[in-house]
Every structure is written in structure tokens, then in C-alpha cells.
């Protein structure tokens, strides 16, 4: 894993999003909208509706705050 993909660097980069409702684009060409709950090791933990979803931190491509009326999803 490259130093830019080091979990510590990625944790620092994404720490401010924890607890917020976000829209996330992934490097795997998937998207999700949900609440970013935590960073656990190499994984970002999201709640999408009533389901917990774990995504590898190095798959997160971009993050933006989700509008309040936005439906929660993973596709």
C-alpha cells in the first residue's frame, strides 16, 4: 500500500465527515448516500437506512454533504 493510501493518512483526510450524512463516490464506480458512522481499521462504516455498510477507505474517491431530502442508497 502506498503512503498516500496509508490508513492513517486516509483517516485524517476523512475524519471530519464522521457523523454527517454524505454522498460518496467510490473508485469501483458505485455510489452511496448515508451517514458516515466511523473509521474502523481499513474500513469506512456507513449506515444506509437501517443497514450497516463497510467500504475500504482506499475505495473512497470523493465525498460531499448530502441534502436532507436525499434518499439513502447504495448502487
PyMOL CGO cylinders between C-alpha atoms (Angstrom):
from pymol import cmd
from pymol.cgo import CYLINDER

trace = [
    CYLINDER, 0.00, 0.00, 0.00, 1.41, 3.41, -0.95, 0.3, 1, 1, 1, 1, 1, 1,
    CYLINDER, 1.41, 3.41, -0.95, 1.95, 6.05, 1.74, 0.3, 1, 1, 1, 1, 1, 1,
    CYLINDER, 1.95, 6.05, 1.74, -0.87, 8.12, 0.21, 0.3, 1, 1, 1, 1, 1, 1,
    CYLINDER, -0.87, 8.12, 0.21, -3.15, 5.11, 0.80, 0.3, 1, 1, 1, 1, 1, 1,
    CYLINDER, -3.15, 5.11, 0.80, -1.92, 4.57, 4.36, 0.3, 1, 1, 1, 1, 1, 1,
    CYLINDER, -1.92, 4.57, 4.36, -4.96, 4.15, 6.65, 0.3, 1, 1, 1, 1, 1, 1,
    CYLINDER, -4.96, 4.15, 6.65, -3.60, 6.83, 9.00, 0.3, 1, 1, 1, 1, 1, 1,
    CYLINDER, -3.60, 6.83, 9.00, -3.43, 9.38, 6.15, 0.3, 1, 1, 1, 1, 1, 1,
    CYLINDER, -3.43, 9.38, 6.15, -6.91, 8.42, 4.95, 0.3, 1, 1, 1, 1, 1, 1,
    CYLINDER, -6.91, 8.42, 4.95, -8.34, 8.59, 8.49, 0.3, 1, 1, 1, 1, 1, 1,
    CYLINDER, -8.34, 8.59, 8.49, -7.01, 12.14, 8.86, 0.3, 1, 1, 1, 1, 1, 1,
    CYLINDER, -7.01, 12.14, 8.86, -8.38, 13.08, 5.43, 0.3, 1, 1, 1, 1, 1, 1,
    CYLINDER, -8.38, 13.08, 5.43, -11.92, 11.80, 6.14, 0.3, 1, 1, 1, 1, 1, 1,
    CYLINDER, -11.92, 11.80, 6.14, -12.23, 12.32, 9.92, 0.3, 1, 1, 1, 1, 1, 1,
    CYLINDER, -12.23, 12.32, 9.92, -14.33, 15.50, 9.54, 0.3, 1, 1, 1, 1, 1, 1,
    CYLINDER, -14.33, 15.50, 9.54, -17.10, 13.56, 7.70, 0.3, 1, 1, 1, 1, 1, 1,
    CYLINDER, -17.10, 13.56, 7.70, -17.82, 11.18, 10.59, 0.3, 1, 1, 1, 1, 1, 1,
    CYLINDER, -17.82, 11.18, 10.59, -21.35, 11.67, 11.92, 0.3, 1, 1, 1, 1, 1, 1,
    CYLINDER, -21.35, 11.67, 11.92, -22.53, 13.51, 8.80, 0.3, 1, 1, 1, 1, 1, 1,
    CYLINDER, -22.53, 13.51, 8.80, -24.93, 12.48, 6.07, 0.3, 1, 1, 1, 1, 1, 1,
    CYLINDER, -24.93, 12.48, 6.07, -22.85, 12.17, 2.92, 0.3, 1, 1, 1, 1, 1, 1,
    CYLINDER, -22.85, 12.17, 2.92, -22.85, 11.15, -0.71, 0.3, 1, 1, 1, 1, 1, 1,
    CYLINDER, -22.85, 11.15, -0.71, -19.74, 9.12, -1.56, 0.3, 1, 1, 1, 1, 1, 1,
    CYLINDER, -19.74, 9.12, -1.56, -18.35, 8.17, -4.96, 0.3, 1, 1, 1, 1, 1, 1,
    CYLINDER, -18.35, 8.17, -4.96, -16.21, 5.04, -5.00, 0.3, 1, 1, 1, 1, 1, 1,
    CYLINDER, -16.21, 5.04, -5.00, -13.33, 4.03, -7.23, 0.3, 1, 1, 1, 1, 1, 1,
    CYLINDER, -13.33, 4.03, -7.23, -15.37, 0.91, -8.11, 0.3, 1, 1, 1, 1, 1, 1,
    CYLINDER, -15.37, 0.91, -8.11, -17.92, 3.14, -9.94, 0.3, 1, 1, 1, 1, 1, 1,
    CYLINDER, -17.92, 3.14, -9.94, -20.50, 2.69, -7.16, 0.3, 1, 1, 1, 1, 1, 1,
    CYLINDER, -20.50, 2.69, -7.16, -22.14, 5.45, -5.13, 0.3, 1, 1, 1, 1, 1, 1,
    CYLINDER, -22.14, 5.45, -5.13, -23.74, 5.61, -1.73, 0.3, 1, 1, 1, 1, 1, 1,
    CYLINDER, -23.74, 5.61, -1.73, -25.70, 8.06, 0.33, 0.3, 1, 1, 1, 1, 1, 1,
    CYLINDER, -25.70, 8.06, 0.33, -25.88, 7.52, 4.07, 0.3, 1, 1, 1, 1, 1, 1,
    CYLINDER, -25.88, 7.52, 4.07, -24.45, 8.53, 7.43, 0.3, 1, 1, 1, 1, 1, 1,
    CYLINDER, -24.45, 8.53, 7.43, -20.71, 8.03, 7.91, 0.3, 1, 1, 1, 1, 1, 1,
    CYLINDER, -20.71, 8.03, 7.91, -20.54, 6.37, 11.33, 0.3, 1, 1, 1, 1, 1, 1,
    CYLINDER, -20.54, 6.37, 11.33, -16.88, 5.53, 11.88, 0.3, 1, 1, 1, 1, 1, 1,
    CYLINDER, -16.88, 5.53, 11.88, -13.50, 4.57, 10.52, 0.3, 1, 1, 1, 1, 1, 1,
    CYLINDER, -13.50, 4.57, 10.52, -12.52, 1.08, 11.66, 0.3, 1, 1, 1, 1, 1, 1,
    CYLINDER, -12.52, 1.08, 11.66, -9.04, -0.02, 10.57, 0.3, 1, 1, 1, 1, 1, 1,
    CYLINDER, -9.04, -0.02, 10.57, -9.04, -0.05, 6.76, 0.3, 1, 1, 1, 1, 1, 1,
    CYLINDER, -9.04, -0.05, 6.76, -12.84, 0.39, 6.53, 0.3, 1, 1, 1, 1, 1, 1,
    CYLINDER, -12.84, 0.39, 6.53, -15.25, 3.30, 6.49, 0.3, 1, 1, 1, 1, 1, 1,
    CYLINDER, -15.25, 3.30, 6.49, -18.51, 2.35, 8.23, 0.3, 1, 1, 1, 1, 1, 1,
    CYLINDER, -18.51, 2.35, 8.23, -21.77, 3.83, 6.90, 0.3, 1, 1, 1, 1, 1, 1,
    CYLINDER, -21.77, 3.83, 6.90, -25.41, 3.45, 7.87, 0.3, 1, 1, 1, 1, 1, 1,
    CYLINDER, -25.41, 3.45, 7.87, -27.68, 3.32, 4.82, 0.3, 1, 1, 1, 1, 1, 1,
    CYLINDER, -27.68, 3.32, 4.82, -31.27, 3.18, 6.03, 0.3, 1, 1, 1, 1, 1, 1,
    CYLINDER, -31.27, 3.18, 6.03, -31.11, 0.52, 8.74, 0.3, 1, 1, 1, 1, 1, 1,
    CYLINDER, -31.11, 0.52, 8.74, -28.19, -1.38, 7.16, 0.3, 1, 1, 1, 1, 1, 1,
    CYLINDER, -28.19, -1.38, 7.16, -24.52, -1.02, 8.09, 0.3, 1, 1, 1, 1, 1, 1,
    CYLINDER, -24.52, -1.02, 8.09, -22.18, -0.98, 5.07, 0.3, 1, 1, 1, 1, 1, 1,
    CYLINDER, -22.18, -0.98, 5.07, -18.39, -1.24, 5.27, 0.3, 1, 1, 1, 1, 1, 1,
    CYLINDER, -18.39, -1.24, 5.27, -16.26, 0.20, 2.46, 0.3, 1, 1, 1, 1, 1, 1,
    CYLINDER, -16.26, 0.20, 2.46, -12.47, 0.06, 2.22, 0.3, 1, 1, 1, 1, 1, 1,
    CYLINDER, -12.47, 0.06, 2.22, -11.02, 3.54, 2.76, 0.3, 1, 1, 1, 1, 1, 1,
    CYLINDER, -11.02, 3.54, 2.76, -8.87, 3.28, -0.37, 0.3, 1, 1, 1, 1, 1, 1,
    CYLINDER, -8.87, 3.28, -0.37, -12.06, 2.82, -2.46, 0.3, 1, 1, 1, 1, 1, 1,
    CYLINDER, -12.06, 2.82, -2.46, -13.45, 6.23, -1.42, 0.3, 1, 1, 1, 1, 1, 1,
    CYLINDER, -13.45, 6.23, -1.42, -12.96, 8.61, -4.34, 0.3, 1, 1, 1, 1, 1, 1,
    CYLINDER, -12.96, 8.61, -4.34, -14.98, 11.70, -3.34, 0.3, 1, 1, 1, 1, 1, 1,
    CYLINDER, -14.98, 11.70, -3.34, -17.24, 12.83, -0.52, 0.3, 1, 1, 1, 1, 1, 1,
    CYLINDER, -17.24, 12.83, -0.52, -19.88, 15.57, -0.37, 0.3, 1, 1, 1, 1, 1, 1,
    CYLINDER, -19.88, 15.57, -0.37, -22.51, 16.55, 2.15, 0.3, 1, 1, 1, 1, 1, 1,
    CYLINDER, -22.51, 16.55, 2.15, -25.88, 15.04, 1.18, 0.3, 1, 1, 1, 1, 1, 1,
    CYLINDER, -25.88, 15.04, 1.18, -29.01, 17.22, 1.01, 0.3, 1, 1, 1, 1, 1, 1,
    CYLINDER, -29.01, 17.22, 1.01, -31.58, 16.50, 3.71, 0.3, 1, 1, 1, 1, 1, 1,
    CYLINDER, -31.58, 16.50, 3.71, -34.19, 15.32, 1.18, 0.3, 1, 1, 1, 1, 1, 1,
    CYLINDER, -34.19, 15.32, 1.18, -31.78, 12.87, -0.50, 0.3, 1, 1, 1, 1, 1, 1,
    CYLINDER, -31.78, 12.87, -0.50, -32.80, 9.21, -0.24, 0.3, 1, 1, 1, 1, 1, 1,
    CYLINDER, -32.80, 9.21, -0.24, -30.23, 6.85, 1.27, 0.3, 1, 1, 1, 1, 1, 1,
    CYLINDER, -30.23, 6.85, 1.27, -28.91, 4.24, -1.19, 0.3, 1, 1, 1, 1, 1, 1,
    CYLINDER, -28.91, 4.24, -1.19, -26.03, 2.11, -2.43, 0.3, 1, 1, 1, 1, 1, 1,
    CYLINDER, -26.03, 2.11, -2.43, -25.74, 1.42, -6.14, 0.3, 1, 1, 1, 1, 1, 1,
]
cmd.load_cgo(trace, "trace")
